[in-house]
């Protein structure tokens, strides 16, 4: 029996409880929570059927992260949040037709993300006419006609933008970008613009490809793994199994983060006796509680220590054979780091010389090193340069292109990397566009389009009039919430292709459509029979995913059906692309992908292998670097620490344990000790003393940006928490309101969500 949606919005009036943070993660409580949620959402039989197929070679891929799958898989090859993501999507609860008459947009705009997502699966297309405050059901034919009429009525294709969530499969992403470019624009913003764009920019500039240089097997072969700016226990828990395996094989793990995270202290693997009833495995051998934004300074410090060790014992520290054959820029780095200011590094990192030197000694002692990171590094003003410094450090001792070593960005959405491979990018390379032109006999647009932040700015100017979103929750995820919402409301039409309600459905243009779609768990039956799609994980492995469940409504269309039918409505059936053929048989899409996208030769045959296949990667496979010089680039990057005036804190946004991106499964963050609410700001107790505040005070959080009024997140409960001194944390997406739209990373234009200068003002009622 599936649960009913809440009658009241519990998240709107939380009664937050604060407990001591956990000292370990996962264990049997994680199993209990996952199963309770799964059975509550799906029922026992449906839950058993789905979870035994999750991440299996003959099953379907989890939508909650892009962590790679091991060659040998257990019966339960999923984590707690993966089970909840599947249960959230596969619920049998549906939004009834009566819902749309009962709830105006004015009403829904006051509801929380948690309440919206709890209403069940969307099962019919709905339309909000201009001037109306309600959605009303429409036919699919009318929905496609409305979108087609608005798109064809634009003065230029560039007045439309087409957003993509990282959940879209490879085949979906390919036909989507094909339609958008056949329509005439490169306005293809996506969720990677807001998370790992800094990674792609940095790796592309230094090694020639913006993807991980490691495989899953490399973790078990590493001597040292440096985990930077991430919380695996909540955001990608299956990584903990790989770290535990690495520890068992003798690896050392160092955690670098402003917050102590329970999963990097101790992991209790519920699939082992030691984890289920014993102590589990201590993960981090060293924890560097860095000041937010100080990672670049730390990396430069360690690289300088490596160069100094080489000076003391020439020829014994650096990998000269590798450096001479495969890199450029070593001498420039030497000169630059010779002038590194010790006090500036100490201030930027908040660490001691002894702590940083301990990491340097560990690096020097290790032959095979992996550095792995997530958004704690990418969402900074100097995020791109920080990742370039990771590459510098790895290159010095040849830690790219050998087993057990490399650069390992951890992606979020299950196919965000695959979407980029398939051409979801506002700045496509000419080689990709040339291949599209050859395959489909049309000339795609060459002018670069708009990324996510630039799209909001274009909406503000009135330059983007139609916003089409294939999945995701753009309004909830983007920075500067109030500015973004005002910009979206200024458009003529917004269209959302979705499985469930979220904030983006209630913040609309003058006219709006919601187009309900099949999920990852749903059986996709087309004219030629059942279809499957594919995804690419964080280590460039591509594999098939088969939805097993009958859809909850016969009205649901697959994402590919929606895109191809829209293309036919907008472009007609007499063009060079056989859109109807693509919908009938997804093998035809894969045949085109094989001819357009490098590495996908013989796609249809290889994707049917139970293990899928791994895309070629020059730096990883053969130490060949597809840069203009043909070599990896050691770079010089100026250190610019985050400035924080007296009486201010550096705030970062974080996710709670009961959420995936903007999706809320509940209101707990149990590893951090926060229950039944999200209205908190975490602050070091010593900083609270300095600010004249106490645990439990209610405050308004103000972010300051030169020349603009304060952005305010009101009425948060202060929680005394062991953050790094001078740093604070609040939950994403609520704290997005504090991130100025103009505050973005250099080169990547990623919102700076991990270094927001804020002040805390006690609420007037508390004075």
Secondary structure, DSSP 8 states (H G I E B T S, - for coil): ------SS-GGGG---EE----SSEESHHHHHHHHHHHHHHH-HHHHHHHHTTBT-TTSB--SS------SS--SS---HHHHHHHHHHH-S-B--THHHHH--HHHHTTS-HHHHHTT-B--S-EEE-TT-SS-EE--HHHHHHHHHHHHHTSSSGGGEEEEE-TTS-HHHHHHHHHHHHHHT-----BGGGGTTHHHHHHHHHHTS--S-S--TTHHHH-SEEEEES--HHHH-TTHHHHHHHHHHTT-EEEEE-SB--GGGTEEE-TTSHHHHTS--EE--SEEE---TT-HHHHHHHHHHHHHHHHHHSTTSSS-HHHHHHHEE-HHHHHHHHHT--HHHHHHHH---HHHHHHHHHHHHH-SSEEEEE-HHHHSSTTHHHHHHHHHHHHHHTT-SSSTT-EEEE--SSTTHHHHHHTT--SS--HHHHHHHHHHHSS----S----HHHHHHHHHHT---EEEEESS-HHHHSSSHHHHHHHHHTSSEEEEEESB--GGGTS--SEEEEEEB--TTB-EEETTEEE-EEEE-TTSEEEEE---B--S-TT-B-HHHHHHHHHHHHH-SSSSS-HHHHHH-HHHHHHHHHHHSTT-TTHHHHTTSTT-EE---HHHHHS---STTSSEE------------TT-EEEEEE--TTEETTEES-S-BGGGTEES---EEEE-HHHHHHHT--TT-EEEEEE--TTS--EEEEEEEEEE--B-TTEEEEETTGGGGGS-TT-B-TTT--B-TT-EEEEEEE-GGG-
